[in-house]
Amino acid sequence: MDADKAAPRRRVRLPLMIGLGLAVAAAGWTAIWATARGRILAEIDTRIAGLAERGIVVACADRAIGGYPFRMELSCASPGVSLTARGITVSAAALRVVAQVWDPRLVLVEIDGPGVGADAGGAVAAKWRALRASLRWSGDGVRRLSVVSDGLDLTAKPAGRPTVRLSAEHVEAHGRPSGATDLDLDLAASLAAAVLTVGDKRVGPPRADLTASATLVGFMPPGPGPALPAFAGRGGRIEPAKLSLAVGGVRVEGDGELVLDGAGELDGMITLVARGLETLAKGGAKDLGPELTTVLGGFVLLGKAPKDPSVPGRRLEMIIDHGLVRIGRATLGRIPPLFAAGG
């Protein structure tokens, strides 16, 4: 009889004990989360003060951390960075940085536009519908950085030179250490429906899809000084270097090797293979733009069959000589130095 009465009491106590345990766990987690929030805000203040002592002024107004219970979300208004010694400033409208409790080594970033940047060489203004970044890190450092933007519209006004405007429906850029010892740096970028304008003149086709990738051999770690000059001083090898352009039924793909020299200029050769050249004969040149039509005409007149006979198209070698780009005797333009000599 007593055993029969005890069983219902145990069935009542069990849910109460479970509920009490959950309440205690929730209270403990709340305390841990609140403590971590306070420490993060204090650490941010300390880091910003430390950067200011080195001439790097970081603005992050109205800082707040939310996301309870399973993430930490830092938000601030009018974020910006200024490098006082170099006169460089960068700012945006708002910033959100998120880390999930179950995956703290992945940091997600959202930035609201418009964005503005300036230095002694000119100014850059940018607008976008969405701009997101993700950073994967470990105890050894950053493992991958990715940036994705939709509806990017970027305008650069270099001092003493024509205004350059680049717009694209979708942009991606990725970077990660690679190689057996993680000393190489893999870079990749793509633009969909891109349009380039220099001054008041469009350069190239009205809409094009571009991709590029490269491995900077021995780039990591970049060191305490300017990264690109240090990389050039170590040989500046970029191999492989790949690119692809697709527009109006024509695709041009390139593969080669480059070297970044001490003056910040590129040297090397990229083998280009063009496919879909019949577009020119079918009257599709109006979609390509005069510059690309001229280049593709070079493939038709001077191009050779690809080294692999099973691959269709025409092949040409693009030479880059101290930044000067040419195919055969035809000069296509100049790639500006990637850094100032001695900088």
N, C-alpha and C positions, 0 to 999 in steps of 0.2 A: 504493500500500500504506500509506504513512504517512498519507495523507488519510483512508483508511478507518479507521485507528486513532484519529485525532483526533476524528472525529465522535462516537463514543460518549463520549469524555472531555468534550466540550462539553455533551452531553446530561446528564451527571452533574453538571457544574459549575453548570448553570443553576438547578436546584432548590436547590442549596446556597447560591447567591448570593441567590436570592429569600428563602430562609429567614433568611439572615444579615441581609438588608435589613429584613425584618419584625422581627427581634429588636432591631436597632438602633433602628427606629422606635418599637417598644413601650417600650424603655428610655428613649428621649427623651421620649415622651409621659408615661410614669410620672413622670419628673423634673419635667416641666412641671406635671402635675396636682398633685403633692405640693407644689411651690412655690406654686401658686395656692391650695391648701388652707391653707397656713400664712399667706399674705397675707390671705386672707379672715378667718381667725380673729383675726389681729392687727387688721384693720380693724374688725371687730365690737367688739373690746375698746375701741378708740379711740372709736368712735361712742357706745357705751354710756357711757363716761366723759364725753364731751362733752355728752350729754343730761342726765346727772346734774348737771352744772354749771348747767344751765338749769332744774333742778327736776323733771326727768322721769326717774324711776327705772325702769329696765328690768331685769327678772329673766329669766334664761335659764340655768338651772342645768344642769350636766353637758353643756355644749355639745360637739357632735361633728360632724364633716363626713365623710360617706361618699359612696357612689355611684360609685366608680371602676369602669369607666374613662370613661364617657360622660355623666356628670352630676355635679352638686354637690348634695348633700343635707345641709342643716343640720338637726340635731335638738336639742331641749333639753327638759328636764323642768320642770314647774311654771312655764311662762312667765307673765309679768305686767308690767303697766305701772302706775305710780303718778304722778299729777300732784300733787305735794305742796302747791302753792299753792292748788289748788282742792279738795283732799281727795278726788280721784277715784282709784279703784283698779279694775283689771280683771285677772282671772287665769283660767287654764285648767289642764288636767291635763298636756298635752304638745303640742308644736309640731313640725311638719316643713315645711321650705321647700326646694323642689326647682327647679333650673334645668338644662335639658338643654344639652349642648354644642352641638348643631346648631341650637338656637333659644334663645340666652341672653337674649333680650329678653322671654321669657315666663317668669314665675315662678309656680309652683304651691305652694299652702299647704294643709296639713291640720292641723286642730286637734281634739284629743281633749277631750271634756267630762268632768265638768261645768265650766261657766263661772260666774264670780261677778263682779259689778260693784257698786260702791257709791260714793255721794257724800253731800253734806250733805242732799240731798233724798230719800234712801232707798236701797234696795238692789234688785238684780236677780239672780236665779239662773236658770240655763238648763241644760237637758239636751238631748242630740241623739244620734241614731245615727251621723250623719256630718255633718261641716262642712268644706267645701272652698272655697277662693278661688283665683282666678287674676288675675294682674296683667300686662298687656301694656304695655311702656314703650318709649320711643325717646329720642333725644337731646333732644327737646323736652319730655319729661316723660311722665307716665302717659297712655296712650292708652285704656285700658279696665280697669275693675275689676269683677269678678263674684264673688258669694258665693252658694253653694248649700248648703242644709241639708235633711236628711231626718230626720223624727221630731223636730222641734223642739218643746220644751215650755219656755216662758219665763214666769217669775213675777216681777212687779214689785211691790215694797212701798214705795210713796211715803209719805213722812212725813206723818202726819195725814190720809191718804186711804185708801179701800178698796184691798185687794189686787187687782191686775189679772193675769189669767192668759191667755196666748195659746198655743194649740197648733195645729200644722199638720203634715200628713203630708209636705208638700214646700214649701220656700220658696226663692225666687230673688230676687236684687237685683243690678242692673247700673248702672254709671255710666260715662260717657265724655264728653270734650269734643266740641263740635259747632259748627256754624255756619261761615261762610266764613273766620273768623279764629280758630276754636277758642276763643272767649270764652264760649260758652254751655255749659251742662252738661245732658246728657240723663240722666234717671233713670228706671228702670223696676223694678217689683217685682211679684211674684205669690205667692199663697198658695193651696195646694190642701187641701181638707178642713180648713178653719180653724174653730176654736171660740174664742170670746171670753167670758171670765167676769170680772165685776166684783163684788168681795165674794164672796158665796155665790150670786149670781144670774147665769145665763147671759144674755148680751146678743145678740139676734139668733138666727139658725137654728142647729141643732146641728152642721151641717157646711156650709161654703160655700166657693166658689172665688172669689177676688178678684184683680184685676189693677189696677195703677195706673201711670201714666207722666206725666212732666212735664219741661218744658224750663225751666231757670233761666237767663233771658236776662242775659248779661253777668256771670255768676257767676265766671268764670275770668279771671285767677288769683285765688284767694280772699284773698291778701295775708297779712301776718304776724300780724294780730290775729284775733279770733274771726270766722269766715267768714260766719255768717248775719247778724249786725248790719251787717257791711260790705256784704253783698249788699242788705239792706234800705235802707241809706244810698244805694245806687246806683239805687234805684227798685224793687227787689224784684219784678220782673215774672216771673210763672210762666205761660208760654203756649207751647204748649197744655198744659192739664191734663186728663188723661183717666182714667176709672175704669170698672170693670166688675165686676158682682156676679152670680154664677150660683148658683142654689139651687132645688131642688124644681121644675124645669121653668120657672122664671122667670128672666129675665135683665134686669138694669138696666144701661144704659150711659150714661156721662156725658162731656161735652166742654165745656170752657169756659176761662176765664182768671182768674187770681188775682194778688193783690199782697200781698207781705209787708211790713208797715209797721214803723216804728221801735220799736213796743212788742212786736214778735215775733208779732203777730196777723195772721191771714189775712183778706183782703177779696176779694169778687168774686162771680161767678155761674157755675154749671155747669148746662147744660141736660141733663136726664135723660130717657131714653126707656126705658120698661118694655115688655117683650114677654112673652107667656105668661101674661097676667093671667087667662085662663080657668081657670088652676089654682085660683084663689080660688073660682070658682063650682062647681068639681068636688070641693070638700072637701079640697084639698091644703094648706090654710092651716096645718094642724098641723105641717107640715114647715118652715114659714117662721119661726116664732117670733112672739110678739105684736108686737114692735117693727116688724119688717119687714112684717107683715100690716097694721098701721096705716098705714105709709107707702104700701104698694101700694094700700090702700083710697083714699088721696088721689089716686092716679093714676086710679082708676076714676071717682071723683066729680068731680075738678077738672081732670084731664088733658085736653090737647088732642091732636089728631092731629098726627103729625110734619110738619115743614115739607115733607119729601119725601113726596108721596102714595103712592109705591110702597113705602114702608117701613111695616110694621105696627107697632102699639103705641100707647102714650099718652105725651105729653110734659108735663113740668113743669120749672119753673126752680127750682133750689136756690140760695138766696141765703146767702152767708157774710158777715156784717157784724161786723167786729172779733172774729172767732172764733165768733160765734153763728150756728148753722146753722138755717135755717128754710125751709119750703116753704109759700108763701102766708102764712097767719097761724099755722101750726103750727110750733112750735119743736121741733127734733129733738135739740138738745144743743149743747155748746160744744166747740170745738177749743182745747185749752190753748195758750198762747203757745209758740212754737218756741224762744224764748230769753228770758232775763230782760232787761227794759229796762235799758240801761246796761251789760249784760254782754257 
